[in-house]
Amino acid sequence: MPLTLKITEQERAKRLSNVREALASVRLEGLEPGQEAVSIFERYVEGELTLEQVGTEMDALHDRKYGPVPVPRNGSS
């Protein structure tokens, strides 16, 4: 069972509001988040992840789905 952070109901409500706003923004761009991404956000709302951990989880999800993104160095590709 994942470790749950001790967050208040007020913090949970704030997190839920922030996630809803973020998802609405993504949907306005014409995108729909996958179930794996939604699951990560749900874990954040419930206090299982910090915001930093959400970023790490999203990066790992992206790498699993699409592979690492090559970054050009010194103006070359």
PyMOL Python script that loads the backbone (N, CA, C, O; Angstrom):
from pymol import cmd

cmd.read_pdbstr("""\
ATOM      1  N   MET A   1       0.845  -1.179   0.000  1.00  0.00           N
ATOM      2  CA  MET A   1       0.000   0.000   0.000  1.00  0.00           C
ATOM      3  C   MET A   1       0.891   1.241   0.000  1.00  0.00           C
ATOM      4  O   MET A   1       1.853   1.298   0.765  1.00  0.00           O
ATOM      5  N   PRO A   2       0.591   2.247  -0.848  1.00  0.00           N
ATOM      6  CA  PRO A   2       1.423   3.439  -0.916  1.00  0.00           C
ATOM      7  C   PRO A   2       1.340   4.268   0.357  1.00  0.00           C
ATOM      8  O   PRO A   2       0.315   4.297   1.039  1.00  0.00           O
ATOM      9  N   LEU A   3       2.437   4.936   0.657  1.00  0.00           N
ATOM     10  CA  LEU A   3       2.478   5.838   1.800  1.00  0.00           C
ATOM     11  C   LEU A   3       1.638   7.068   1.466  1.00  0.00           C
ATOM     12  O   LEU A   3       1.817   7.673   0.409  1.00  0.00           O
ATOM     13  N   THR A   4       0.736   7.435   2.347  1.00  0.00           N
ATOM     14  CA  THR A   4      -0.105   8.606   2.127  1.00  0.00           C
ATOM     15  C   THR A   4       0.388   9.731   3.021  1.00  0.00           C
ATOM     16  O   THR A   4       0.583   9.546   4.223  1.00  0.00           O
ATOM     17  N   LEU A   5       0.589  10.898   2.424  1.00  0.00           N
ATOM     18  CA  LEU A   5       0.984  12.066   3.188  1.00  0.00           C
ATOM     19  C   LEU A   5      -0.193  12.501   4.048  1.00  0.00           C
ATOM     20  O   LEU A   5      -1.350  12.288   3.684  1.00  0.00           O
ATOM     21  N   LYS A   6       0.101  13.099   5.168  1.00  0.00           N
ATOM     22  CA  LYS A   6      -0.974  13.608   6.023  1.00  0.00           C
ATOM     23  C   LYS A   6      -1.351  14.987   5.514  1.00  0.00           C
ATOM     24  O   LYS A   6      -0.695  15.980   5.830  1.00  0.00           O
ATOM     25  N   ILE A   7      -2.416  15.041   4.720  1.00  0.00           N
ATOM     26  CA  ILE A   7      -2.905  16.321   4.221  1.00  0.00           C
ATOM     27  C   ILE A   7      -4.282  16.581   4.816  1.00  0.00           C
ATOM     28  O   ILE A   7      -5.031  15.654   5.122  1.00  0.00           O
ATOM     29  N   THR A   8      -4.592  17.845   4.970  1.00  0.00           N
ATOM     30  CA  THR A   8      -5.899  18.224   5.505  1.00  0.00           C
ATOM     31  C   THR A   8      -6.951  18.098   4.408  1.00  0.00           C
ATOM     32  O   THR A   8      -6.632  17.998   3.223  1.00  0.00           O
ATOM     33  N   GLU A   9      -8.185  18.106   4.822  1.00  0.00           N
ATOM     34  CA  GLU A   9      -9.283  18.091   3.849  1.00  0.00           C
ATOM     35  C   GLU A   9      -9.236  19.349   2.992  1.00  0.00           C
ATOM     36  O   GLU A   9      -9.581  19.313   1.811  1.00  0.00           O
ATOM     37  N   GLN A  10      -8.812  20.455   3.584  1.00  0.00           N
ATOM     38  CA  GLN A  10      -8.671  21.708   2.843  1.00  0.00           C
ATOM     39  C   GLN A  10      -7.585  21.563   1.765  1.00  0.00           C
ATOM     40  O   GLN A  10      -7.769  22.013   0.634  1.00  0.00           O
ATOM     41  N   GLU A  11      -6.454  20.936   2.117  1.00  0.00           N
ATOM     42  CA  GLU A  11      -5.383  20.712   1.139  1.00  0.00           C
ATOM     43  C   GLU A  11      -5.857  19.771   0.031  1.00  0.00           C
ATOM     44  O   GLU A  11      -5.548  19.980  -1.142  1.00  0.00           O
ATOM     45  N   ARG A  12      -6.608  18.735   0.406  1.00  0.00           N
ATOM     46  CA  ARG A  12      -7.136  17.803  -0.592  1.00  0.00           C
ATOM     47  C   ARG A  12      -8.053  18.544  -1.564  1.00  0.00           C
ATOM     48  O   ARG A  12      -7.968  18.340  -2.776  1.00  0.00           O
ATOM     49  N   ALA A  13      -8.926  19.398  -1.041  1.00  0.00           N
ATOM     50  CA  ALA A  13      -9.845  20.165  -1.890  1.00  0.00           C
ATOM     51  C   ALA A  13      -9.073  21.099  -2.820  1.00  0.00           C
ATOM     52  O   ALA A  13      -9.431  21.255  -3.987  1.00  0.00           O
ATOM     53  N   LYS A  14      -8.016  21.719  -2.299  1.00  0.00           N
ATOM     54  CA  LYS A  14      -7.177  22.604  -3.117  1.00  0.00           C
ATOM     55  C   LYS A  14      -6.505  21.811  -4.232  1.00  0.00           C
ATOM     56  O   LYS A  14      -6.478  22.249  -5.382  1.00  0.00           O
ATOM     57  N   ARG A  15      -5.965  20.647  -3.893  1.00  0.00           N
ATOM     58  CA  ARG A  15      -5.319  19.803  -4.897  1.00  0.00           C
ATOM     59  C   ARG A  15      -6.318  19.372  -5.971  1.00  0.00           C
ATOM     60  O   ARG A  15      -6.003  19.386  -7.161  1.00  0.00           O
ATOM     61  N   LEU A  16      -7.511  18.992  -5.549  1.00  0.00           N
ATOM     62  CA  LEU A  16      -8.535  18.568  -6.500  1.00  0.00           C
ATOM     63  C   LEU A  16      -8.906  19.713  -7.438  1.00  0.00           C
ATOM     64  O   LEU A  16      -9.053  19.506  -8.642  1.00  0.00           O
ATOM     65  N   SER A  17      -9.055  20.906  -6.898  1.00  0.00           N
ATOM     66  CA  SER A  17      -9.375  22.074  -7.718  1.00  0.00           C
ATOM     67  C   SER A  17      -8.257  22.349  -8.726  1.00  0.00           C
ATOM     68  O   SER A  17      -8.524  22.613  -9.898  1.00  0.00           O
ATOM     69  N   ASN A  18      -7.008  22.287  -8.267  1.00  0.00           N
ATOM     70  CA  ASN A  18      -5.868  22.520  -9.162  1.00  0.00           C
ATOM     71  C   ASN A  18      -5.803  21.486 -10.275  1.00  0.00           C
ATOM     72  O   ASN A  18      -5.528  21.830 -11.425  1.00  0.00           O
ATOM     73  N   VAL A  19      -6.051  20.229  -9.949  1.00  0.00           N
ATOM     74  CA  VAL A  19      -6.021  19.159 -10.961  1.00  0.00           C
ATOM     75  C   VAL A  19      -7.157  19.365 -11.960  1.00  0.00           C
ATOM     76  O   VAL A  19      -6.957  19.211 -13.165  1.00  0.00           O
ATOM     77  N   ARG A  20      -8.328  19.706 -11.474  1.00  0.00           N
ATOM     78  CA  ARG A  20      -9.458  19.947 -12.388  1.00  0.00           C
ATOM     79  C   ARG A  20      -9.146  21.091 -13.351  1.00  0.00           C
ATOM     80  O   ARG A  20      -9.450  21.009 -14.541  1.00  0.00           O
ATOM     81  N   GLU A  21      -8.540  22.152 -12.831  1.00  0.00           N
ATOM     82  CA  GLU A  21      -8.167  23.279 -13.694  1.00  0.00           C
ATOM     83  C   GLU A  21      -7.124  22.866 -14.725  1.00  0.00           C
ATOM     84  O   GLU A  21      -7.215  23.251 -15.890  1.00  0.00           O
ATOM     85  N   ALA A  22      -6.141  22.088 -14.302  1.00  0.00           N
ATOM     86  CA  ALA A  22      -5.095  21.633 -15.224  1.00  0.00           C
ATOM     87  C   ALA A  22      -5.687  20.744 -16.319  1.00  0.00           C
ATOM     88  O   ALA A  22      -5.337  20.884 -17.491  1.00  0.00           O
ATOM     89  N   LEU A  23      -6.576  19.840 -15.942  1.00  0.00           N
ATOM     90  CA  LEU A  23      -7.197  18.959 -16.937  1.00  0.00           C
ATOM     91  C   LEU A  23      -8.091  19.746 -17.887  1.00  0.00           C
ATOM     92  O   LEU A  23      -8.144  19.443 -19.079  1.00  0.00           O
ATOM     93  N   ALA A  24      -8.791  20.749 -17.373  1.00  0.00           N
ATOM     94  CA  ALA A  24      -9.625  21.588 -18.236  1.00  0.00           C
ATOM     95  C   ALA A  24      -8.765  22.329 -19.251  1.00  0.00           C
ATOM     96  O   ALA A  24      -9.144  22.463 -20.415  1.00  0.00           O
ATOM     97  N   SER A  25      -7.614  22.807 -18.810  1.00  0.00           N
ATOM     98  CA  SER A  25      -6.698  23.509 -19.707  1.00  0.00           C
ATOM     99  C   SER A  25      -6.206  22.584 -20.816  1.00  0.00           C
ATOM    100  O   SER A  25      -6.155  22.971 -21.983  1.00  0.00           O
ATOM    101  N   VAL A  26      -5.848  21.371 -20.442  1.00  0.00           N
ATOM    102  CA  VAL A  26      -5.385  20.384 -21.431  1.00  0.00           C
ATOM    103  C   VAL A  26      -6.504  20.088 -22.430  1.00  0.00           C
ATOM    104  O   VAL A  26      -6.260  19.988 -23.632  1.00  0.00           O
ATOM    105  N   ARG A  27      -7.704  19.952 -21.934  1.00  0.00           N
ATOM    106  CA  ARG A  27      -8.843  19.644 -22.815  1.00  0.00           C
ATOM    107  C   ARG A  27      -9.162  20.807 -23.743  1.00  0.00           C
ATOM    108  O   ARG A  27      -9.600  20.591 -24.873  1.00  0.00           O
ATOM    109  N   LEU A  28      -8.950  22.045 -23.280  1.00  0.00           N
ATOM    110  CA  LEU A  28      -9.144  23.202 -24.151  1.00  0.00           C
ATOM    111  C   LEU A  28      -8.166  23.181 -25.321  1.00  0.00           C
ATOM    112  O   LEU A  28      -8.448  23.733 -26.385  1.00  0.00           O
ATOM    113  N   GLU A  29      -7.031  22.550 -25.121  1.00  0.00           N
ATOM    114  CA  GLU A  29      -6.037  22.404 -26.186  1.00  0.00           C
ATOM    115  C   GLU A  29      -6.401  21.258 -27.139  1.00  0.00           C
ATOM    116  O   GLU A  29      -5.691  20.999 -28.111  1.00  0.00           O
ATOM    117  N   GLY A  30      -7.509  20.582 -26.849  1.00  0.00           N
ATOM    118  CA  GLY A  30      -7.954  19.492 -27.715  1.00  0.00           C
ATOM    119  C   GLY A  30      -7.341  18.145 -27.375  1.00  0.00           C
ATOM    120  O   GLY A  30      -7.392  17.216 -28.180  1.00  0.00           O
ATOM    121  N   LEU A  31      -6.761  18.033 -26.183  1.00  0.00           N
ATOM    122  CA  LEU A  31      -6.127  16.783 -25.765  1.00  0.00           C
ATOM    123  C   LEU A  31      -6.949  16.133 -24.666  1.00  0.00           C
ATOM    124  O   LEU A  31      -7.687  16.805 -23.946  1.00  0.00           O
ATOM    125  N   GLU A  32      -6.815  14.841 -24.549  1.00  0.00           N
ATOM    126  CA  GLU A  32      -7.485  14.105 -23.478  1.00  0.00           C
ATOM    127  C   GLU A  32      -6.433  13.258 -22.768  1.00  0.00           C
ATOM    128  O   GLU A  32      -5.803  12.403 -23.390  1.00  0.00           O
ATOM    129  N   PRO A  33      -6.240  13.489 -21.471  1.00  0.00           N
ATOM    130  CA  PRO A  33      -5.227  12.720 -20.758  1.00  0.00           C
ATOM    131  C   PRO A  33      -5.608  11.246 -20.681  1.00  0.00           C
ATOM    132  O   PRO A  33      -6.783  10.899 -20.561  1.00  0.00           O
ATOM    133  N   GLY A  34      -4.607  10.395 -20.750  1.00  0.00           N
ATOM    134  CA  GLY A  34      -4.831   8.959 -20.641  1.00  0.00           C
ATOM    135  C   GLY A  34      -5.110   8.557 -19.204  1.00  0.00           C
ATOM    136  O   GLY A  34      -4.911   9.337 -18.273  1.00  0.00           O
ATOM    137  N   GLN A  35      -5.572   7.337 -19.043  1.00  0.00           N
ATOM    138  CA  GLN A  35      -5.925   6.842 -17.717  1.00  0.00           C
ATOM    139  C   GLN A  35      -4.717   6.803 -16.782  1.00  0.00           C
ATOM    140  O   GLN A  35      -4.858   7.039 -15.582  1.00  0.00           O
ATOM    141  N   GLU A  36      -3.534   6.509 -17.318  1.00  0.00           N
ATOM    142  CA  GLU A  36      -2.342   6.473 -16.468  1.00  0.00           C
ATOM    143  C   GLU A  36      -2.046   7.858 -15.889  1.00  0.00           C
ATOM    144  O   GLU A  36      -1.690   7.976 -14.717  1.00  0.00           O
ATOM    145  N   ALA A  37      -2.190   8.902 -16.702  1.00  0.00           N
ATOM    146  CA  ALA A  37      -1.961  10.266 -16.224  1.00  0.00           C
ATOM    147  C   ALA A  37      -3.025  10.652 -15.199  1.00  0.00           C
ATOM    148  O   ALA A  37      -2.710  11.251 -14.171  1.00  0.00           O
ATOM    149  N   VAL A  38      -4.262  10.316 -15.473  1.00  0.00           N
ATOM    150  CA  VAL A  38      -5.347  10.616 -14.532  1.00  0.00           C
ATOM    151  C   VAL A  38      -5.088   9.917 -13.197  1.00  0.00           C
ATOM    152  O   VAL A  38      -5.335  10.489 -12.135  1.00  0.00           O
ATOM    153  N   SER A  39      -4.594   8.693 -13.252  1.00  0.00           N
ATOM    154  CA  SER A  39      -4.279   7.942 -12.037  1.00  0.00           C
ATOM    155  C   SER A  39      -3.199   8.646 -11.216  1.00  0.00           C
ATOM    156  O   SER A  39      -3.284   8.690  -9.989  1.00  0.00           O
ATOM    157  N   ILE A  40      -2.196   9.189 -11.882  1.00  0.00           N
ATOM    158  CA  ILE A  40      -1.141   9.932 -11.180  1.00  0.00           C
ATOM    159  C   ILE A  40      -1.746  11.145 -10.483  1.00  0.00           C
ATOM    160  O   ILE A  40      -1.434  11.417  -9.324  1.00  0.00           O
ATOM    161  N   PHE A  41      -2.616  11.877 -11.192  1.00  0.00           N
ATOM    162  CA  PHE A  41      -3.267  13.034 -10.578  1.00  0.00           C
ATOM    163  C   PHE A  41      -4.132  12.627  -9.383  1.00  0.00           C
ATOM    164  O   PHE A  41      -4.163  13.329  -8.373  1.00  0.00           O
ATOM    165  N   GLU A  42      -4.828  11.504  -9.495  1.00  0.00           N
ATOM    166  CA  GLU A  42      -5.665  11.027  -8.386  1.00  0.00           C
ATOM    167  C   GLU A  42      -4.813  10.717  -7.165  1.00  0.00           C
ATOM    168  O   GLU A  42      -5.204  11.016  -6.036  1.00  0.00           O
ATOM    169  N   ARG A  43      -3.646  10.117  -7.392  1.00  0.00           N
ATOM    170  CA  ARG A  43      -2.735   9.809  -6.285  1.00  0.00           C
ATOM    171  C   ARG A  43      -2.255  11.096  -5.609  1.00  0.00           C
ATOM    172  O   ARG A  43      -2.073  11.130  -4.392  1.00  0.00           O
ATOM    173  N   TYR A  44      -2.053  12.143  -6.395  1.00  0.00           N
ATOM    174  CA  TYR A  44      -1.661  13.445  -5.847  1.00  0.00           C
ATOM    175  C   TYR A  44      -2.787  14.023  -4.983  1.00  0.00           C
ATOM    176  O   TYR A  44      -2.545  14.478  -3.865  1.00  0.00           O
ATOM    177  N   VAL A  45      -3.999  14.003  -5.498  1.00  0.00           N
ATOM    178  CA  VAL A  45      -5.154  14.539  -4.763  1.00  0.00           C
ATOM    179  C   VAL A  45      -5.317  13.816  -3.431  1.00  0.00           C
ATOM    180  O   VAL A  45      -5.635  14.440  -2.419  1.00  0.00           O
ATOM    181  N   GLU A  46      -5.102  12.507  -3.429  1.00  0.00           N
ATOM    182  CA  GLU A  46      -5.301  11.715  -2.211  1.00  0.00           C
ATOM    183  C   GLU A  46      -4.136  11.807  -1.235  1.00  0.00           C
ATOM    184  O   GLU A  46      -4.203  11.254  -0.138  1.00  0.00           O
ATOM    185  N   GLY A  47      -3.058  12.506  -1.628  1.00  0.00           N
ATOM    186  CA  GLY A  47      -1.935  12.679  -0.714  1.00  0.00           C
ATOM    187  C   GLY A  47      -0.880  11.598  -0.828  1.00  0.00           C
ATOM    188  O   GLY A  47      -0.005  11.502   0.033  1.00  0.00           O
ATOM    189  N   GLU A  48      -0.940  10.780  -1.872  1.00  0.00           N
ATOM    190  CA  GLU A  48       0.055   9.726  -2.060  1.00  0.00           C
ATOM    191  C   GLU A  48       1.323  10.247  -2.727  1.00  0.00           C
ATOM    192  O   GLU A  48       2.374   9.615  -2.630  1.00  0.00           O
ATOM    193  N   LEU A  49       1.236  11.397  -3.406  1.00  0.00           N
ATOM    194  CA  LEU A  49       2.369  11.986  -4.107  1.00  0.00           C
ATOM    195  C   LEU A  49       2.468  13.467  -3.799  1.00  0.00           C
ATOM    196  O   LEU A  49       1.459  14.134  -3.572  1.00  0.00           O
ATOM    197  N   THR A  50       3.699  13.978  -3.794  1.00  0.00           N
ATOM    198  CA  THR A  50       3.915  15.418  -3.749  1.00  0.00           C
ATOM    199  C   THR A  50       3.862  15.928  -5.183  1.00  0.00           C
ATOM    200  O   THR A  50       3.846  15.138  -6.127  1.00  0.00           O
ATOM    201  N   LEU A  51       3.836  17.237  -5.345  1.00  0.00           N
ATOM    202  CA  LEU A  51       3.823  17.815  -6.684  1.00  0.00           C
ATOM    203  C   LEU A  51       5.112  17.448  -7.434  1.00  0.00           C
ATOM    204  O   LEU A  51       5.079  17.173  -8.634  1.00  0.00           O
ATOM    205  N   GLU A  52       6.239  17.446  -6.725  1.00  0.00           N
ATOM    206  CA  GLU A  52       7.507  17.042  -7.340  1.00  0.00           C
ATOM    207  C   GLU A  52       7.439  15.595  -7.830  1.00  0.00           C
ATOM    208  O   GLU A  52       7.924  15.284  -8.918  1.00  0.00           O
ATOM    209  N   GLN A  53       6.844  14.723  -7.038  1.00  0.00           N
ATOM    210  CA  GLN A  53       6.706  13.323  -7.430  1.00  0.00           C
ATOM    211  C   GLN A  53       5.776  13.171  -8.628  1.00  0.00           C
ATOM    212  O   GLN A  53       5.979  12.287  -9.460  1.00  0.00           O
ATOM    213  N   VAL A  54       4.760  14.022  -8.724  1.00  0.00           N
ATOM    214  CA  VAL A  54       3.880  13.999  -9.897  1.00  0.00           C
ATOM    215  C   VAL A  54       4.706  14.254 -11.150  1.00  0.00           C
ATOM    216  O   VAL A  54       4.563  13.549 -12.149  1.00  0.00           O
ATOM    217  N   GLY A  55       5.574  15.266 -11.095  1.00  0.00           N
ATOM    218  CA  GLY A  55       6.432  15.564 -12.236  1.00  0.00           C
ATOM    219  C   GLY A  55       7.319  14.393 -12.610  1.00  0.00           C
ATOM    220  O   GLY A  55       7.471  14.076 -13.790  1.00  0.00           O
ATOM    221  N   THR A  56       7.903  13.752 -11.615  1.00  0.00           N
ATOM    222  CA  THR A  56       8.761  12.592 -11.855  1.00  0.00           C
ATOM    223  C   THR A  56       7.962  11.452 -12.479  1.00  0.00           C
ATOM    224  O   THR A  56       8.420  10.808 -13.422  1.00  0.00           O
ATOM    225  N   GLU A  57       6.761  11.208 -11.944  1.00  0.00           N
ATOM    226  CA  GLU A  57       5.903  10.139 -12.471  1.00  0.00           C
ATOM    227  C   GLU A  57       5.475  10.437 -13.909  1.00  0.00           C
ATOM    228  O   GLU A  57       5.440   9.536 -14.747  1.00  0.00           O
ATOM    229  N   MET A  58       5.150  11.700 -14.193  1.00  0.00           N
ATOM    230  CA  MET A  58       4.737  12.081 -15.552  1.00  0.00           C
ATOM    231  C   MET A  58       5.906  11.931 -16.530  1.00  0.00           C
ATOM    232  O   MET A  58       5.722  11.470 -17.657  1.00  0.00           O
ATOM    233  N   ASP A  59       7.116  12.324 -16.094  1.00  0.00           N
ATOM    234  CA  ASP A  59       8.291  12.144 -16.947  1.00  0.00           C
ATOM    235  C   ASP A  59       8.512  10.662 -17.249  1.00  0.00           C
ATOM    236  O   ASP A  59       8.787  10.290 -18.390  1.00  0.00           O
ATOM    237  N   ALA A  60       8.391   9.823 -16.224  1.00  0.00           N
ATOM    238  CA  ALA A  60       8.576   8.383 -16.419  1.00  0.00           C
ATOM    239  C   ALA A  60       7.499   7.811 -17.347  1.00  0.00           C
ATOM    240  O   ALA A  60       7.789   6.965 -18.193  1.00  0.00           O
ATOM    241  N   LEU A  61       6.266   8.273 -17.186  1.00  0.00           N
ATOM    242  CA  LEU A  61       5.177   7.832 -18.058  1.00  0.00           C
ATOM    243  C   LEU A  61       5.476   8.223 -19.501  1.00  0.00           C
ATOM    244  O   LEU A  61       5.316   7.414 -20.416  1.00  0.00           O
ATOM    245  N   HIS A  62       5.904   9.450 -19.699  1.00  0.00           N
ATOM    246  CA  HIS A  62       6.240   9.918 -21.048  1.00  0.00           C
ATOM    247  C   HIS A  62       7.352   9.063 -21.644  1.00  0.00           C
ATOM    248  O   HIS A  62       7.261   8.648 -22.799  1.00  0.00           O
ATOM    249  N   ASP A  63       8.398   8.795 -20.870  1.00  0.00           N
ATOM    250  CA  ASP A  63       9.517   7.994 -21.370  1.00  0.00           C
ATOM    251  C   ASP A  63       9.077   6.574 -21.721  1.00  0.00           C
ATOM    252  O   ASP A  63       9.539   6.003 -22.708  1.00  0.00           O
ATOM    253  N   ARG A  64       8.181   6.007 -20.907  1.00  0.00           N
ATOM    254  CA  ARG A  64       7.685   4.649 -21.210  1.00  0.00           C
ATOM    255  C   ARG A  64       6.889   4.626 -22.508  1.00  0.00           C
ATOM    256  O   ARG A  64       6.986   3.679 -23.289  1.00  0.00           O
ATOM    257  N   LYS A  65       6.108   5.668 -22.731  1.00  0.00           N
ATOM    258  CA  LYS A  65       5.243   5.701 -23.915  1.00  0.00           C
ATOM    259  C   LYS A  65       5.981   6.121 -25.175  1.00  0.00           C
ATOM    260  O   LYS A  65       5.742   5.574 -26.252  1.00  0.00           O
ATOM    261  N   TYR A  66       6.881   7.098 -25.044  1.00  0.00           N
ATOM    262  CA  TYR A  66       7.472   7.713 -26.233  1.00  0.00           C
ATOM    263  C   TYR A  66       8.989   7.634 -26.287  1.00  0.00           C
ATOM    264  O   TYR A  66       9.587   8.002 -27.298  1.00  0.00           O
ATOM    265  N   GLY A  67       9.615   7.169 -25.235  1.00  0.00           N
ATOM    266  CA  GLY A  67      11.071   7.139 -25.186  1.00  0.00           C
ATOM    267  C   GLY A  67      11.602   8.505 -24.802  1.00  0.00           C
ATOM    268  O   GLY A  67      10.879   9.501 -24.845  1.00  0.00           O
ATOM    269  N   PRO A  68      12.868   8.546 -24.428  1.00  0.00           N
ATOM    270  CA  PRO A  68      13.451   9.831 -24.060  1.00  0.00           C
ATOM    271  C   PRO A  68      13.494  10.773 -25.259  1.00  0.00           C
ATOM    272  O   PRO A  68      13.649  10.335 -26.399  1.00  0.00           O
ATOM    273  N   VAL A  69      13.358  12.043 -24.995  1.00  0.00           N
ATOM    274  CA  VAL A  69      13.380  13.048 -26.056  1.00  0.00           C
ATOM    275  C   VAL A  69      14.825  13.522 -26.227  1.00  0.00           C
ATOM    276  O   VAL A  69      15.434  14.014 -25.277  1.00  0.00           O
ATOM    277  N   PRO A  70      15.379  13.374 -27.447  1.00  0.00           N
ATOM    278  CA  PRO A  70      16.748  13.843 -27.648  1.00  0.00           C
ATOM    279  C   PRO A  70      16.793  15.373 -27.640  1.00  0.00           C
ATOM    280  O   PRO A  70      15.935  16.034 -28.224  1.00  0.00           O
ATOM    281  N   VAL A  71      17.798  15.915 -26.974  1.00  0.00           N
ATOM    282  CA  VAL A  71      17.955  17.361 -26.893  1.00  0.00           C
ATOM    283  C   VAL A  71      19.202  17.735 -27.684  1.00  0.00           C
ATOM    284  O   VAL A  71      20.297  17.265 -27.377  1.00  0.00           O
ATOM    285  N   PRO A  72      19.038  18.585 -28.710  1.00  0.00           N
ATOM    286  CA  PRO A  72      20.205  18.983 -29.492  1.00  0.00           C
ATOM    287  C   PRO A  72      21.185  19.793 -28.639  1.00  0.00           C
ATOM    288  O   PRO A  72      20.784  20.588 -27.788  1.00  0.00           O
ATOM    289  N   ARG A  73      22.463  19.573 -28.884  1.00  0.00           N
ATOM    290  CA  ARG A  73      23.511  20.290 -28.164  1.00  0.00           C
ATOM    291  C   ARG A  73      24.302  21.157 -29.135  1.00  0.00           C
ATOM    292  O   ARG A  73      24.575  20.740 -30.261  1.00  0.00           O
ATOM    293  N   ASN A  74      24.661  22.326 -28.717  1.00  0.00           N
ATOM    294  CA  ASN A  74      25.499  23.228 -29.519  1.00  0.00           C
ATOM    295  C   ASN A  74      24.938  23.501 -30.895  1.00  0.00           C
ATOM    296  O   ASN A  74      25.691  23.591 -31.865  1.00  0.00           O
ATOM    297  N   GLY A  75      23.629  23.633 -30.999  1.00  0.00           N
ATOM    298  CA  GLY A  75      23.009  23.979 -32.256  1.00  0.00           C
ATOM    299  C   GLY A  75      22.934  22.857 -33.275  1.00  0.00           C
ATOM    300  O   GLY A  75      22.477  23.084 -34.395  1.00  0.00           O
ATOM    301  N   SER A  76      23.369  21.647 -32.923  1.00  0.00           N
ATOM    302  CA  SER A  76      23.275  20.521 -33.869  1.00  0.00           C
ATOM    303  C   SER A  76      22.173  19.593 -33.443  1.00  0.00           C
ATOM    304  O   SER A  76      21.790  19.572 -32.273  1.00  0.00           O
ATOM    305  N   SER A  77      21.649  18.814 -34.391  1.00  0.00           N
ATOM    306  CA  SER A  77      20.558  17.913 -34.027  1.00  0.00           C
ATOM    307  C   SER A  77      20.994  16.478 -33.998  1.00  0.00           C
ATOM    308  O   SER A  77      20.188  15.594 -33.709  1.00  0.00           O
TER     309      SER A  77
END
""", "prot")
cmd.dss("prot")
cmd.show_as("cartoon", "prot")
cmd.util.cbc("prot")
cmd.orient("prot")
